[in-house]
């Protein structure tokens, strides 16, 4: 495995560890630089990377013979409304950047559009710049993925990728373009296989209790493998100026993938204070310290 990525919901901040050890003495000055950093500007920069609807329709038509058109089904309703969750990401005590999660119903398709943005701050970007955007369209009723796209801009590496979930034929079609090569591949996949964005939102729809455990099939390049989720205990978590009653959930893979592996120590805290079940914190332990994403702001319209 060439890269390890933080938790099931984050980007490749782990590769920064060696750089942080070298630049640790510059941390006070680096924090001063972040007063001028605006995550909103970086977020808008990522919006330009998303595939157009005409491109999505064209690849679906090419691979599946599905022609574009307005859905006849009722408009999908998101359990979270139109939602934006902003997280501050830290390596130990040092600020590293932001993670932004979005959920928005799409009246045209009757589905829900979920997004995850990973943004390194000014200091980290001077060493290893990260601008990643992952988007998945999920069925509004059952919350399984229909389409996934990922746009990676990490230092000099560039990748644009799409996944088409063909549940009828039990396969996933993958189109991938990098600054090294372009390819289209196909893999076998059980129906209703998830990705690392959809699995988080799927867990939010579940009534979980301490002691519960369940498995979900998840694609993590280059294969589909089971991810087991265990609800360990209830804890109070401070985030965004609030104190949340949360369930501590530990996801574990059975094998290794490009994004995660079975030895990753990942934990997610999901709020139980209301029907939205917001993930308030996520953490991944490293050989040196840990990386934490903590909720700092919630923006929601019904």
N, C-alpha and C positions, 0 to 999 in steps of 0.2 A: 504494500500500500504506500503510495507516494505522499499522500496528504491525510491529515487527521483534521476533522472539523468539529467545532464545539457543539455539543448537544445535538438533538435531532432537528433543531430549528435555526442553526446559525451558520456562519461562513467560516473561512479558513483563517481565523485569528491565531490558531495554534502555531502556525509557521513563524509567527512573530516572536516567539519566546526567546530564541537565541539573540535576536536583535535587542529585545528589552533588557536582557542581562548586560549587554554592552552599554546601552544608553541609559541605564537606571539612574546614574548620577545627574542626568539632565532633566529628571522628572519635574522638579519645581518650575523651571523655566518653561517646560513643555505645557504644563497645566495653564500657565498664563496665556499661552497662544490660543487655547481653546475658547477663551472668552469671545473670540471673533468667529468661531466656527458655527455655522447655521445648518442644522440637519435638513431644514426645509429646502434649502438651495440644492443640496446634494440629492435629496429625494426627487426633486423635479428633473434633475439631470438623468436619473434612472428611468423616469417615465418615458423618455424618448427611445429607450431600448426595446420596449414591449412590441411584440408582433402586432401588426394591424389585423383587424377582423377579416379583411379580404384575404390576407395571407393564410390565416387559420382555416378559413373556408376552403381555400385552394388545396392545402395539403390534405385536409379531410376528404375532399372530393377525389384527389389523386390516389390516396391509399385505400379509402373505404367506399368510394362511389357515392358519398353523401354530398348532395348539392345544397348550397346555402339557401336559407329561407327562414322566415319568421316562424317560431315554434307555435304550434296550436295548443300546447299545454298551458295551464295557468301560470302566471308569472311567479317565479321562485321567490320565496320569502326567507330572508336570512334571520336566524334566531337571535342574531346580535345586531340587527339593523345594519346601517352603514357605519362601519367601525374602523377606527385607526388606533393602534396601540403602539406607543413609543417606549423603547427600552434603552437604557444606557448600558453599554458593555464595558467591563473592566477586566484587566489582568491584574489580579491582586488588588493593590490600592490605586493602580494607575488607570486612568480613563483611556479607552481604546477606540470608542466609536459608538454607533447606534445600530439597533435593529428595529425595523418598523414592520408591523403586521397590519394587513388591511383585509376587510371583508366587505363585499358590496354585491347586492342582488342585481342580476341582469334581466330586465324585463323582456328583451328580445328573445333570449334562449330559454328563459325559465330556470336558469341555473344560478350559481353563486360564484363570484370571482374572488379568489383568495390570493394575497400577495405577501411576500417577505423580502424586505430590502436590508442589505448589510452594507454599512457605511463606515469606513475608518475615518478617524478625526485627523486634524492637521498634523499632529506629531507622528502618529502611526503612518500616515500617508507619505511623510517625508522618507520613510524607511521602506514601507510596503503598502502601496495604495490599494484599497479594496472598494469596489463598487459592484455589488452583486444584486441581481433582481430575479426572484423566482415567482412564477404565477401559475396557479392551477384553477381550472374550472371544475366544480363539483356539482353533482346532482343535488338539487335543493331539498329533496325528500329523504334520500338515503345517504347523502354526503360521500359518495364514492367519486373518485376522479374520472373526468372525461378527457381532459386535455391538460398538458403541463408544458411550461416553457421556462427555460433558465438562461439568463444572460450574465456572464461572468467577465468582470474586468479586474484582474488582479496583477498589479505591476505591469509586465509586458504581455501577460497571457490573456487571450480573449477567447470566449466560447459562447456560442448561441445554439441552443438545443431545444427540441420539442419532443414530447411523448404523446402518442395517440393511444388511448386505452380502448382496445377492441374486445369488450367483454364477451360478445357472442362467440368469437373464434378463439378466446382465451390466449390473447397475445398482446404485446405492447410493441408499437412501431416507433423507432427512435431515429430522429434526424439530428445530426450533430455537425456543427461547423466550428473549427478552431483556426488559429493562425498557423496551424501545422497541417491539417487535413480536413476533408469533408467526407461524411459517410452516412449511409442509411442502413440500419440493421433492424432485426426483428427477434424478439425473444418470447418464449412461452411464459404465460402469466395467468394465475388463477383469476377468475372473475373478481372484480371489486378490489384489486390490489391498490394500495395507497402509495403516496410519495411522502417526503419528509415535511411538506407543508400541510397536506390534507389530513395526515394522521393526527396532528395536533388539534385541528378543529373538530375532527371526528370524536376525539376523546372528550372534547368540551360538551358534546351532546349527550354524554353518558351519565347516568346516575351512579357515581362511584362511592364506595365505602372502604374504610380501612380493612385490609386483608384481601380485597379483590385482586384478581389477576386474570388477564386475557391476552390472546395473541392476535396479531393483525399481519397479514402479508404486506410487505413493503418492498418496493423497488429501490435499491441503492446500487448504483452502477458497480459491477456489470450484471447483477442478477437480482431475482426476487428471493427474499428470505423472510422467515417469520420474525417479527419483533414482539417480544413479550413485555407486557406492561404490568407492573406490580404497584399496588397502593400500599405504601409502607406505614404511614401514620399521619395524624393531623398535627399541624403546626401553625403558629401565628407568624406571619411574615410582614415586615415593614417595607413598604414600597410606595413611592410617589406621595409621601406625606400621610399615608394611611396605614392602618394595621389590618391585615386580611386573615381571616380564618381559612386555612388552605390545607389541601391534601398533598402530601409528598408522593410523587409518582416516579418510579424508576423504570425507564425503558431499556431493554437489553436485546441485542441482536444475537442470533445463533451462529452467525458466520462473519466474514469480513467483506467490506465493500470499499469503494473509493471514498465515500463520505463518512462512514462509521465502521467500527468493527466490534467484535464481541467483547473486547477488553475495555471498551470505553466505559467510564464511570459517569453516567449522566443522571441528572435529577431535574424534575420540573415540579413547581408548586402551583397548583390550580385552585383559585379562590372558590369558596363555597358560600360566600355571603349573599349571592343573588343568583338569578337564573342565567346570567351571562357566563359564569364560570371562567373568568379571565385568568390566563397564565400570568402570575405576578412575578415569577422569578425562574430562571433556568441556570444550571451550573454544570460545568464539566471539569473534573479534576485532571491536573497535569502532573508530570514528574516534578515540575517546579511550580508550586502554587495552583491556582485554578482560574478559570474564566467564568465570569458571572454576567448575566443579562438581567437587569432589574427594571421593572415597570416604573416609568416616571410620568406618563400622561395617557389619559384615555379620551378619545374624541368619538362621540357617537350621536347619530341622528336616526330616529326610528323610520 
